[in-house]
Amino acid sequence: GGSASGISTSYFKDALVLINQTTSNSTQTLQGGSSLYNGLYFDFETSHVPVNLSDSVNNYRLIIGLSSESGTTNTTDGIFFYYDKYGTGNVGVASNNYLCVCKIGASITVVDSGILVSTTNPRKLRFEKNNTDTQVKFLIDNVLKATITTNIPVSLMRKHISSQKTVGTGSIQNTFDYLYYKSYGKNRI
């Protein structure tokens, strides 16, 4: 990572793996320090492939992006991709697909990407926020899947990848090949 003239870049090349314990209600989280991203261009990108999908025996939910919370998948404010097959989290939408989410408190905008979370196809997940805090573009495998213009938080947030197992006794694992994020200041370079 580094910064100069309002530009801050972080890039982690090594694979990141989240493994939940075999007990229900276990949470595993990877997060960065808190930063204020309002009024700045900001890009977030990772490559994700789960080893296991949620099922009726072992259910979990997953958040990938920026969040105001630490150590939880029930975030107050955030910009993130979300997976929750049974809709048990505070996003409140059940889907086998990646969901694109912007959330401020109880106000939430959710768009289903139409892209199935798959154990065989790693997906490049990316979102780009503009510097006026009025638009977030969500891309999967370099294809625009959603543009959200409501409920974009301007609160203190952190880089946040978290999985929370809600039911079951089997192990859950998610792999991320890299994690990239960059804030550009007032002008995208």
C-alpha positions in Angstrom: 0.0 0.0 0.0 1.0 3.6 -0.3 -0.3 7.2 -0.5 0.5 10.4 -2.2 -1.5 13.5 -3.0 -4.7 12.1 -1.6 -4.2 8.7 -3.3 -4.1 5.6 -1.2 -3.6 2.2 -2.7 -3.5 -1.2 -1.0 -3.0 -4.5 -2.8 -2.7 -8.0 -1.2 -1.6 -10.7 -3.7 -1.5 -13.7 -1.4 -4.6 -15.8 -1.2 -6.8 -15.0 1.7 -8.9 -17.8 3.2 -11.8 -17.5 5.7 -12.6 -20.8 7.4 -15.6 -20.9 9.8 -15.5 -23.2 12.8 -17.8 -26.2 12.8 -20.2 -24.7 15.3 -23.2 -22.5 14.6 -22.9 -18.7 14.9 -19.2 -18.6 14.4 -17.8 -15.6 12.5 -14.5 -15.1 10.7 -13.5 -11.6 9.6 -10.7 -9.9 7.6 -10.8 -6.2 7.9 -8.7 -3.1 7.4 -8.5 0.1 9.5 -11.3 2.6 9.6 -11.2 5.3 7.0 -13.6 8.0 5.7 -14.4 7.4 2.1 -17.0 10.1 1.5 -16.1 12.7 -1.0 -13.5 10.4 -2.6 -13.4 8.2 -5.6 -12.9 4.6 -4.3 -12.4 1.2 -6.0 -12.6 -2.2 -4.3 -11.8 -5.4 -6.0 -11.2 -9.1 -5.1 -11.5 -12.5 -6.6 -13.8 -14.9 -4.7 -14.5 -18.6 -4.9 -16.2 -20.5 -2.0 -15.2 -24.1 -1.2 -18.7 -24.7 0.1 -22.1 -23.2 -0.6 -24.8 -22.7 1.9 -27.3 -25.5 2.2 -30.0 -26.6 4.7 -27.4 -28.4 6.8 -24.6 -25.8 6.9 -25.9 -22.3 6.3 -23.8 -19.1 6.2 -23.8 -15.5 4.9 -21.0 -13.5 3.5 -20.1 -9.8 3.1 -17.4 -8.5 0.8 -16.6 -4.8 0.7 -16.8 -1.8 3.0 -18.6 -1.8 6.4 -19.1 0.3 9.5 -19.1 -2.8 11.7 -16.3 -5.2 12.7 -16.6 -8.9 13.1 -20.2 -9.3 11.8 -22.2 -9.8 8.7 -25.1 -7.7 10.0 -23.7 -4.3 9.2 -25.2 -0.9 10.0 -23.7 1.0 7.0 -21.9 -0.4 4.0 -21.1 -0.9 0.3 -20.7 -4.5 -0.4 -21.4 -7.8 -2.2 -23.5 -10.1 -0.2 -24.4 -13.8 -0.3 -27.2 -15.2 1.9 -29.0 -18.2 0.3 -31.8 -18.2 3.0 -32.1 -14.4 3.7 -31.4 -14.7 7.4 -29.2 -11.6 7.7 -30.2 -7.9 8.0 -30.1 -7.5 4.2 -33.2 -9.6 4.2 -33.0 -11.0 0.7 -32.5 -14.7 -0.1 -30.5 -15.5 -3.2 -28.1 -18.0 -4.7 -26.5 -15.0 -6.5 -24.2 -12.2 -5.4 -26.3 -9.3 -4.2 -25.0 -5.7 -4.7 -25.8 -3.6 -1.6 -25.7 0.0 -0.3 -26.9 0.4 3.2 -27.4 3.3 5.7 -28.9 2.0 9.0 -32.3 0.5 8.2 -32.4 2.0 4.7 -31.1 -0.4 2.1 -30.8 -0.8 -1.6 -30.2 -4.3 -2.9 -29.8 -5.4 -6.5 -29.5 -9.1 -7.5 -26.5 -9.4 -9.8 -27.9 -12.4 -11.6 -24.5 -14.1 -11.1 -24.6 -17.4 -9.3 -22.1 -17.9 -6.4 -20.2 -21.0 -7.6 -17.6 -23.3 -6.2 -16.1 -23.9 -9.7 -16.0 -20.4 -11.1 -13.8 -17.8 -9.3 -15.5 -14.4 -9.7 -13.8 -11.0 -10.0 -15.9 -8.7 -7.7 -15.4 -4.9 -8.1 -17.2 -1.8 -7.1 -16.4 1.9 -7.9 -17.8 4.8 -5.9 -17.8 8.3 -7.3 -16.4 11.4 -5.4 -19.9 13.0 -4.8 -21.2 9.9 -3.0 -24.1 9.6 -5.4 -23.3 6.5 -7.3 -21.7 3.0 -6.9 -21.1 0.7 -9.9 -20.9 -3.0 -9.1 -19.0 -5.2 -11.7 -18.6 -8.9 -11.8 -15.9 -10.3 -14.1 -15.6 -6.8 -15.6 -19.3 -6.6 -16.6 -21.5 -3.9 -15.0 -24.2 -5.7 -13.0 -25.7 -2.8 -11.0 -25.5 1.0 -10.5 -26.9 2.1 -7.2 -27.7 5.8 -6.5 -29.4 5.5 -3.1 -28.4 4.7 0.5 -24.7 5.3 -0.2 -23.1 5.7 3.3 -20.7 8.6 4.1 -19.8 7.2 7.6 -16.5 5.9 8.8 -16.0 2.4 7.2 -13.4 -0.3 6.9 -12.5 -2.9 4.3 -14.5 -5.8 5.4 -14.7 -9.5 4.4 -16.7 -11.6 6.8 -18.5 -15.0 6.8 -20.9 -16.0 9.5 -22.1 -19.5 9.9 -25.7 -19.6 11.2 -26.6 -23.3 11.1 -24.7 -26.6 11.0 -21.6 -28.4 12.2 -19.5 -28.7 9.0 -16.7 -26.4 8.1 -17.3 -23.5 5.7 -14.4 -22.0 3.6 -14.1 -19.0 1.2 -11.0 -18.1 -0.8 -10.0 -14.7 -2.1 -7.0 -14.7 -4.5 -6.3 -11.0 -3.9 -7.7 -7.9 -2.3 -7.3 -4.5 -4.0 -8.6 -1.1 -2.9 -7.7 2.4 -3.9 -9.0 5.9 -3.0 -8.2 8.6 -5.5 -9.1 11.8 -3.7 -11.3 14.2 -5.6 -10.1 13.3 -9.1 -10.0 9.8 -10.6 -6.5 9.1 -12.0 
